[in-house]
């Protein structure tokens, strides 16, 4: 009997090792993952890299949310340009007497100006100026929804809202 138990243990160990190596390979094969799943993998790698380094919770949060910070920094300027452009276009339509187009472009300009304020609010949370991140994220979602209603186009951003990541199937689940 001992002869059959030892080979079984070796076989089980080999199968388990192959499973874990395969699971690691599946997670690292970024072409199989959605952008949201790649972000979840990145966040977990950041958490693992900083464990035991003596970072404050604020520093860890900042490291995990680096794409959110960079994305909002870039969006401040971009969204301000959109706001200015749409307000300028609204003025042109107003001067022509096209009330409907004036309202639509003015609303878009106002929405992008609100977006700038939320970009700055998000950055303020991470720079220690205070604020409530969940409220800023909720406003971003509302603003993007209103922009979509008018333009039928999604606002492009290279970062994710927490609820977008929460709704993403885990890249760590067994396949």
RODO-484562 format. One record per residue (C-alpha): x, y, z; residue number from 1; chain. Coordinates in steps of 0.5 Angstrom, whole numbers, plus 2048, in hexadecimal, padded with zeros to 3 digits. Example, Ala and Ser with C-alpha at 12.3 -4.5 7.8 and 13.67 -1.06 7.14 Angstrom:
# residues 2
{xx=819; yy=7F7; zz=810; pos=1; unit=A};
{xx=81B; yy=7FE; zz=80E; pos=2; unit=A};
This chain:
# residues 175
{xx=800; yy=800; zz=800; pos=1; unit=A};
{xx=805; yy=805; zz=801; pos=2; unit=A};
{xx=808; yy=804; zz=7FA; pos=3; unit=A};
{xx=801; yy=807; zz=7F8; pos=4; unit=A};
{xx=800; yy=80C; zz=7FD; pos=5; unit=A};
{xx=807; yy=810; zz=7FB; pos=6; unit=A};
{xx=806; yy=810; zz=7F3; pos=7; unit=A};
{xx=7FF; yy=813; zz=7F5; pos=8; unit=A};
{xx=802; yy=818; zz=7F9; pos=9; unit=A};
{xx=807; yy=81A; zz=7F4; pos=10; unit=A};
{xx=801; yy=81A; zz=7EE; pos=11; unit=A};
{xx=7FD; yy=81E; zz=7F2; pos=12; unit=A};
{xx=803; yy=823; zz=7F4; pos=13; unit=A};
{xx=804; yy=823; zz=7EC; pos=14; unit=A};
{xx=7FD; yy=825; zz=7EB; pos=15; unit=A};
{xx=7FC; yy=82A; zz=7F0; pos=16; unit=A};
{xx=803; yy=82D; zz=7EE; pos=17; unit=A};
{xx=801; yy=82D; zz=7E6; pos=18; unit=A};
{xx=7FA; yy=830; zz=7E8; pos=19; unit=A};
{xx=7FD; yy=836; zz=7EC; pos=20; unit=A};
{xx=802; yy=837; zz=7E6; pos=21; unit=A};
{xx=7FD; yy=837; zz=7E1; pos=22; unit=A};
{xx=7F9; yy=83C; zz=7E6; pos=23; unit=A};
{xx=7FE; yy=841; zz=7E6; pos=24; unit=A};
{xx=800; yy=840; zz=7DF; pos=25; unit=A};
{xx=7F8; yy=842; zz=7DD; pos=26; unit=A};
{xx=7F8; yy=848; zz=7E2; pos=27; unit=A};
{xx=7FF; yy=84A; zz=7DF; pos=28; unit=A};
{xx=7FC; yy=849; zz=7D8; pos=29; unit=A};
{xx=7FA; yy=850; zz=7D7; pos=30; unit=A};
{xx=7F7; yy=84F; zz=7D0; pos=31; unit=A};
{xx=7F2; yy=84B; zz=7D3; pos=32; unit=A};
{xx=7F0; yy=850; zz=7D8; pos=33; unit=A};
{xx=7EB; yy=856; zz=7D8; pos=34; unit=A};
{xx=7EE; yy=85D; zz=7D9; pos=35; unit=A};
{xx=7EA; yy=85D; zz=7E0; pos=36; unit=A};
{xx=7ED; yy=856; zz=7E2; pos=37; unit=A};
{xx=7F4; yy=858; zz=7E0; pos=38; unit=A};
{xx=7F3; yy=85E; zz=7E5; pos=39; unit=A};
{xx=7F1; yy=859; zz=7EA; pos=40; unit=A};
{xx=7F7; yy=855; zz=7E9; pos=41; unit=A};
{xx=7FB; yy=85C; zz=7E9; pos=42; unit=A};
{xx=7F8; yy=85E; zz=7F0; pos=43; unit=A};
{xx=7F9; yy=857; zz=7F3; pos=44; unit=A};
{xx=800; yy=857; zz=7F1; pos=45; unit=A};
{xx=801; yy=85E; zz=7F4; pos=46; unit=A};
{xx=7FE; yy=85C; zz=7FA; pos=47; unit=A};
{xx=803; yy=856; zz=7FB; pos=48; unit=A};
{xx=809; yy=85A; zz=7F9; pos=49; unit=A};
{xx=807; yy=85F; zz=7FF; pos=50; unit=A};
{xx=805; yy=85A; zz=804; pos=51; unit=A};
{xx=80A; yy=85B; zz=80A; pos=52; unit=A};
{xx=80D; yy=861; zz=807; pos=53; unit=A};
{xx=80B; yy=865; zz=80D; pos=54; unit=A};
{xx=806; yy=86A; zz=808; pos=55; unit=A};
{xx=801; yy=86E; zz=80B; pos=56; unit=A};
{xx=7FA; yy=86C; zz=809; pos=57; unit=A};
{xx=7FA; yy=872; zz=805; pos=58; unit=A};
{xx=800; yy=871; zz=801; pos=59; unit=A};
{xx=7FE; yy=86A; zz=800; pos=60; unit=A};
{xx=7F7; yy=86D; zz=7FD; pos=61; unit=A};
{xx=7FB; yy=872; zz=7F9; pos=62; unit=A};
{xx=7FF; yy=86C; zz=7F6; pos=63; unit=A};
{xx=7F9; yy=868; zz=7F4; pos=64; unit=A};
{xx=7F5; yy=86E; zz=7F1; pos=65; unit=A};
{xx=7FB; yy=870; zz=7ED; pos=66; unit=A};
{xx=7F7; yy=86F; zz=7E6; pos=67; unit=A};
{xx=7F1; yy=873; zz=7E9; pos=68; unit=A};
{xx=7F6; yy=879; zz=7EB; pos=69; unit=A};
{xx=7FA; yy=879; zz=7E5; pos=70; unit=A};
{xx=7F3; yy=879; zz=7E1; pos=71; unit=A};
{xx=7F0; yy=87E; zz=7E5; pos=72; unit=A};
{xx=7F6; yy=883; zz=7E4; pos=73; unit=A};
{xx=7F6; yy=882; zz=7DC; pos=74; unit=A};
{xx=7EE; yy=883; zz=7DC; pos=75; unit=A};
{xx=7EE; yy=889; zz=7E0; pos=76; unit=A};
{xx=7F1; yy=88D; zz=7DA; pos=77; unit=A};
{xx=7EE; yy=889; zz=7D4; pos=78; unit=A};
{xx=7E7; yy=88A; zz=7D8; pos=79; unit=A};
{xx=7E8; yy=891; zz=7D8; pos=80; unit=A};
{xx=7EA; yy=891; zz=7D1; pos=81; unit=A};
{xx=7E3; yy=88E; zz=7CF; pos=82; unit=A};
{xx=7DF; yy=893; zz=7D4; pos=83; unit=A};
{xx=7E2; yy=899; zz=7D1; pos=84; unit=A};
{xx=7E1; yy=896; zz=7CA; pos=85; unit=A};
{xx=7DA; yy=894; zz=7CB; pos=86; unit=A};
{xx=7D8; yy=89B; zz=7CE; pos=87; unit=A};
{xx=7DC; yy=89E; zz=7C8; pos=88; unit=A};
{xx=7D7; yy=89A; zz=7C4; pos=89; unit=A};
{xx=7D1; yy=89C; zz=7C8; pos=90; unit=A};
{xx=7D3; yy=8A3; zz=7C7; pos=91; unit=A};
{xx=7D3; yy=8A3; zz=7C0; pos=92; unit=A};
{xx=7CC; yy=89F; zz=7BF; pos=93; unit=A};
{xx=7CA; yy=8A4; zz=7C4; pos=94; unit=A};
{xx=7CC; yy=8AA; zz=7C0; pos=95; unit=A};
{xx=7C9; yy=8A6; zz=7BA; pos=96; unit=A};
{xx=7C2; yy=8A6; zz=7BD; pos=97; unit=A};
{xx=7C2; yy=89E; zz=7BD; pos=98; unit=A};
{xx=7BF; yy=89D; zz=7C4; pos=99; unit=A};
{xx=7BF; yy=896; zz=7C4; pos=100; unit=A};
{xx=7C7; yy=895; zz=7C2; pos=101; unit=A};
{xx=7C9; yy=89A; zz=7C7; pos=102; unit=A};
{xx=7C5; yy=896; zz=7CD; pos=103; unit=A};
{xx=7C8; yy=890; zz=7CB; pos=104; unit=A};
{xx=7D0; yy=893; zz=7CA; pos=105; unit=A};
{xx=7CF; yy=897; zz=7D1; pos=106; unit=A};
{xx=7CD; yy=891; zz=7D5; pos=107; unit=A};
{xx=7D3; yy=88D; zz=7D2; pos=108; unit=A};
{xx=7D7; yy=893; zz=7D4; pos=109; unit=A};
{xx=7D4; yy=893; zz=7DB; pos=110; unit=A};
{xx=7D5; yy=88B; zz=7DC; pos=111; unit=A};
{xx=7DC; yy=88B; zz=7DA; pos=112; unit=A};
{xx=7DD; yy=891; zz=7DF; pos=113; unit=A};
{xx=7DA; yy=88D; zz=7E4; pos=114; unit=A};
{xx=7DE; yy=887; zz=7E2; pos=115; unit=A};
{xx=7E5; yy=88C; zz=7E3; pos=116; unit=A};
{xx=7E2; yy=88D; zz=7EA; pos=117; unit=A};
{xx=7E1; yy=886; zz=7EC; pos=118; unit=A};
{xx=7E8; yy=884; zz=7E9; pos=119; unit=A};
{xx=7EB; yy=889; zz=7ED; pos=120; unit=A};
{xx=7E7; yy=887; zz=7F3; pos=121; unit=A};
{xx=7EA; yy=880; zz=7F2; pos=122; unit=A};
{xx=7F1; yy=882; zz=7F2; pos=123; unit=A};
{xx=7F0; yy=886; zz=7F8; pos=124; unit=A};
{xx=7EE; yy=880; zz=7FC; pos=125; unit=A};
{xx=7F5; yy=87D; zz=7FA; pos=126; unit=A};
{xx=7F9; yy=883; zz=7FB; pos=127; unit=A};
{xx=7F6; yy=884; zz=802; pos=128; unit=A};
{xx=7F1; yy=88A; zz=801; pos=129; unit=A};
{xx=7EB; yy=886; zz=803; pos=130; unit=A};
{xx=7E5; yy=884; zz=800; pos=131; unit=A};
{xx=7E1; yy=87E; zz=7FF; pos=132; unit=A};
{xx=7E3; yy=879; zz=7FA; pos=133; unit=A};
{xx=7DD; yy=875; zz=7F9; pos=134; unit=A};
{xx=7D9; yy=87C; zz=7F8; pos=135; unit=A};
{xx=7DD; yy=87E; zz=7F2; pos=136; unit=A};
{xx=7DD; yy=877; zz=7EF; pos=137; unit=A};
{xx=7D5; yy=877; zz=7EF; pos=138; unit=A};
{xx=7D6; yy=87E; zz=7EC; pos=139; unit=A};
{xx=7DA; yy=87C; zz=7E7; pos=140; unit=A};
{xx=7D5; yy=876; zz=7E5; pos=141; unit=A};
{xx=7D0; yy=87B; zz=7E5; pos=142; unit=A};
{xx=7D3; yy=880; zz=7E0; pos=143; unit=A};
{xx=7D5; yy=87B; zz=7DC; pos=144; unit=A};
{xx=7CE; yy=878; zz=7DB; pos=145; unit=A};
{xx=7CC; yy=87F; zz=7D9; pos=146; unit=A};
{xx=7D1; yy=880; zz=7D4; pos=147; unit=A};
{xx=7CF; yy=879; zz=7D1; pos=148; unit=A};
{xx=7C8; yy=87B; zz=7D1; pos=149; unit=A};
{xx=7CA; yy=881; zz=7CD; pos=150; unit=A};
{xx=7CF; yy=87F; zz=7C8; pos=151; unit=A};
{xx=7CE; yy=877; zz=7C8; pos=152; unit=A};
{xx=7D6; yy=876; zz=7C9; pos=153; unit=A};
{xx=7D9; yy=874; zz=7D0; pos=154; unit=A};
{xx=7DE; yy=878; zz=7D3; pos=155; unit=A};
{xx=7E5; yy=875; zz=7D2; pos=156; unit=A};
{xx=7E9; yy=874; zz=7D8; pos=157; unit=A};
{xx=7EF; yy=870; zz=7DA; pos=158; unit=A};
{xx=7ED; yy=86E; zz=7E1; pos=159; unit=A};
{xx=7E7; yy=86B; zz=7E4; pos=160; unit=A};
{xx=7E2; yy=86C; zz=7E9; pos=161; unit=A};
{xx=7E2; yy=868; zz=7EF; pos=162; unit=A};
{xx=7DB; yy=865; zz=7ED; pos=163; unit=A};
{xx=7DE; yy=863; zz=7E6; pos=164; unit=A};
{xx=7E3; yy=85F; zz=7E9; pos=165; unit=A};
{xx=7DE; yy=85C; zz=7EE; pos=166; unit=A};
{xx=7DA; yy=85A; zz=7E9; pos=167; unit=A};
{xx=7E0; yy=856; zz=7E5; pos=168; unit=A};
{xx=7E1; yy=84F; zz=7E5; pos=169; unit=A};
{xx=7E7; yy=84D; zz=7EA; pos=170; unit=A};
{xx=7ED; yy=84B; zz=7E6; pos=171; unit=A};
{xx=7EF; yy=847; zz=7EB; pos=172; unit=A};
{xx=7E9; yy=842; zz=7EB; pos=173; unit=A};
{xx=7EA; yy=83B; zz=7E9; pos=174; unit=A};
{xx=7E9; yy=83A; zz=7E1; pos=175; unit=A};
